[in-house]
């Protein structure tokens, strides 16, 4: 998936992946995609809920070798 910005949140514990995601989302335009890499297991539910509450679209999630990947389209 073609993302305009990638956020490396690996090794960060909750709530830091969300904090960093909020900051990164401010740096992209509406309709652009942010790709997030995280290792915190809680990030899956946290980022899903955060995207929904902000009106953003969670396009895809994936897990590979203990790393969670998220693609969120900015509303």
N, C-alpha and C positions, 0 to 999 in steps of 0.2 A: 504494500500500500504506500502511496506517495504522500509523505508527511512534510509539511513546511518547517517543522521544528521537532527536535528530539530531546527529550528530557531523561537524563540518567538519574534515577532515584534508587539505584541498587545499593543495598546496605543500610538504607534509612528505615527507621522504625516509625510506626504511626505516631503522630499525625504528619510527619515531614513529607511523605509523598504527596499528600493532599495540599499542603502549604506550598510546595514547590510547583505543583500542577497549576494552582490558582495563579501564581506569579507568571508562569510560562504562558498561560492562556491570555494574559494581558498583553503579551508581546506579539501575538498573532492576530490576523484580521478575521472577521466573521466569515465563516465558510471554509476556513483553512483547517488543516488537520495537525494535531499534536500527537506525537508518538511518545509513549512513556514506557520505561523499563524499570521494573521494581522487583525486589526480592521479598518484601514483607507480605506474608500470606493474607493479612487483613486488607491489603491494598485492593484486592479484587472486589470485595463488597463495598469498601470505602469509595473507590473511584467510580464504581457503577452508580452508587447512590448520589455521589456528588455531581456527576454528569447529568443525571436525571433532574436533580433539584435545581440545577442552573440552566436547564433547558438545552443543554448540549447533547449531541448525539454520540453515543458510544458505538462506534462502527464495528469494532472487532476486539476480541481478547484472545490471547494465546499464552500457553505456558510451554517453556522449553528449558530443560536442565535447571529447574528451580527458579527461573526468571519469568516474570509475568510481563507480557507485552499488551499495551492498550493503545487504541487509536481513537481519539476523541475529536469530533468535528465541532468547531466553535459555533455557537448559536448567534 
